[in-house]
Amino acid sequence: MGMVFTLYGAAGSGSTPVEATLRLIGLDYHMVEAPTWEGEAERDKVARVNPMRQVPALVTPGGEVITESAAILIWLADSHPQARLSPALDDPRRAQFLRWMSFIPAAVYSMFWVRDEPSRLGGDNPQAQAEIQRRTVERIADCWRMMDAQITPDRFLLGEEMTVLDLYVAVASRWTPQRRRFYAEAPSMAEVVRRVDALPALQAFWAERFPFDEGWEG
């Protein structure tokens, strides 16, 4: 009982790669469902552990709170090296692992704070909100294109072995502007995310937490 993690998140959200990582490592966890986009009551659930009222938030068995999806993923992978989900500190791939694990939340994920509620920057002006949404879509596509131009995948993004970076990209690439646009902008990474989609160890997880329903690619 004392070795159970608590994860605040929601199906299909930024908690999805964290939950997938917990399952791949084999860690016991309790899920607190908190789709924060559905209103104040859901955000208030998360406020207990994260004043930003955002998911994901992970509470360790020792009671420590970790927020920010990239930080959680890196910490989990590094804390459980037997799972081989992150390059070791002395691994030549480590610098690029940290680079791209930081790039996704800074360049891609951050756009959704604006896109999902354009009134945050555009006020009540419908035209301004529509333009913000259009521009954020193009910015996200640009970011995937820039990443693709600077990475040379093998079976996975950093080589033969999968890391949490692959999980992170596989999930984030399903959000706006969705996979069809991602495939077009990031052809080098396209086969990698398809490979992550098809991992036998995650088929039951995807079906439960982020199903490939008809038309899911966009």
Buried (B, 14 or more C-beta within 10 A) or exposed (E): EEEEBBBBBBBBBBBBBBBBBBBBBEBEBEBBBBBBEEEEEBBEBBBBBBEEBBBBBBBBBEEEEBBBBBBBBBBBBBEBEEBEBBBEEEEEBBEBBBEBBEBBBEBBBBBBEBBBEBEEEBEEEEEBBEEBBEBBBEBBBEBBBBBBEEBEBEEBBBBEBBBBBBBBBBBBBBBBBBBEBBBEBBEBBBEBBEBBBEBEEBEEBBEEBBEEEEEEEE
